[in-house]
């Protein structure tokens, strides 16, 4: 069956600053809701309150509702949001995003139109909120973001602030289907004044942004010890913790209730009410947190990549986005997806015909993903994604890409 490509929704002619009355009403309603639903605490001291003109605000991105906490924390400063073009692919949501004066941006590409829109917005007195990581990071630890972020801040010529959200990952982890109520906090720091921006090197500004945004949820939780309540707290964790730390078997991990276990060797761990992990018995080997487990997987991948001919391959389905009333993709073919030192390739079918796709490593920054469901490929004529038939392999590809890029760079440097 052939699927007709969807027309991309046209970019609005002009993104306007947020209207004060509607935005103010939303912000005031958000505060009690977020406090009751998520235990949100707004900071008492906000250095941004003294800023009367436009500002650039950058935040860590650990859950898909981080922007709500930023709105509630930073009001009365009104913020326009930089939003992935992916969310503009659903027609009803596209209308809402336009109504809310959001700026559209293609993920992990140099989107000249988005830069133009942000500059016009700031010139008109509006303030912009963006998450430089480009997507929800999935681990609770702030990930890498493009160095061009510093250049963008200089182009906008507005004071730069960082909003750090703490607890949002533990509230809504990317791998977990359920929401948890605990405590979410924010702090806001001044990164650079408008007068400082021209005097700072890109490297110095980037370092300041990184310091203002960085958040390690498990380091924070080790100090605060806030319980996060969930009926089945470990459910879905195996979609990212795919490698058994005891026997090394991949894709044999499963979860049930508060337990994660290996179907190959029986290794078993338990998640407590704070999000930490522990062995269920004296013979079990379990890292202390999901983040520590991901670090273990990363090191195992790094070891594998020492082989010059290393290839990560998996049976998969190719997906297109075909329904403008939905965000989900649909399977349009089957084949093999491969990551090696040249990039990512797909060999298989699409809509009943053979197809070969290749995305050079240099063109790939990150792989936006939905845990256990798909990872997305760079914008093309079709909105394309890959669904590996083994759900845990999706995270392995996501984790492997930056390691492969680092391996290639190291080889080139000798």
C-alpha positions, 0 to 999 in steps of 0.5 A: 500500500502506498502512502501519500506524503503529508504536506508539511504545515506552513510556517507562520509568517510571524511569531508574536510575543505572548499575549499578557492576559491569556498567558497570565491566566494560564500561568496562574492556573498552572501553579496550583495544578502542578503543586497538587499533581507533582509537588511543584515548588516555585523558587522564592528568589528569581533573578529574572524578575528584574528583567523588563525586556526580552530574555533567552532562557535555556533549560535541562530537558528531563521530561516532556512537561518541563516547559510547564514548570518553567512557565509556572516558575518564571511568570510574570516573564512571558515566554515563547517556546521553541518546539520540535517540528515533529509536533507540528506534524499533527494538525490539531496540535499544530493549530494549538502550537501556532495559537500559543506563538511557538517557534518551529525548529527542525531537530538537530539541523541548522534551521535558518528559518527558526533562527530568523523567527527567534531574532524577530521575536526578540526584536519585537520584545518577546522572550524565548524558552529553549531546551538545547538538548533537543529532546527529553534526555531519558536518563535524568542527567543533562546530555550533550547539546550543540556548541552552536547554542552559544552562537545563537544566544549571541545572535539574539543579543538578550540576557541569557538565563538558565532554568534547572528543573529538578525531579521532573525525570523522576516524575515522568521518566521517558521509559515509564508509562506512569506518572509519579507524584513526588517533588519538583523544584526549579532554580534560575541563574543568570548566565550572561547579561546582554552587555557580557555576550559580545565579550565572551568567547563561544567556549566560555559562554557554552561552559556557563550555559552547561553549568547553569543547566546541568542536572543529575537527578540521582545525585539530587535525589541522593541528597533530598530523598524525596519519595516518588509514588507509583504503583509499578515503579519499574515498569518499562525500565527494561526498554533502556536497561537492556544488558544484564550486568551479571551474565551480559546477555542483551535484551533478556531483561524484563520488569514487573511491579517494582522488579527488574530481572533477567530471563536468562540468568535470573539476576533480579533487582528492586526499585525503591520509592526513591527511584534507586535500585538494589539487588534482590538477593546476595547473588544478584548484581544490580547497579545502584540507579538506572543512570549507573546501569546506562553508564555500564551499558555505555562502557560495554558498547565502547569496548565493542567499538574498539573493533574497527569492523564493529557494526550494530545491526537489527531487524526492523520496520521502516516507518512513515508519518502518514496521518496528520491527525496523529503523531505516531508513525506507521510501518511501511516496510521491513529490513535491516538497520545498521550503524557503523563508522559510515553512518546509519543504513536501512536495507529493505522495503518501503510500501512494497518496493525495495529501498536503500537509505543511508545517513552519513555519520557527519549528518547525525547528531542524536537520534530522537526516540520513544523508548521501545517504540522508534528512533527518528532519522534526520528530516527528509522528504518523508518523516522517517523512523525506525522501529527495531523488532527488539524494543530494547535495541532502540535505546542501544542505537541511541546510546551507540551513535555518539560513541560511534562518532567519538570513535571515528573522531579518535581514529581520525586524530590518530 
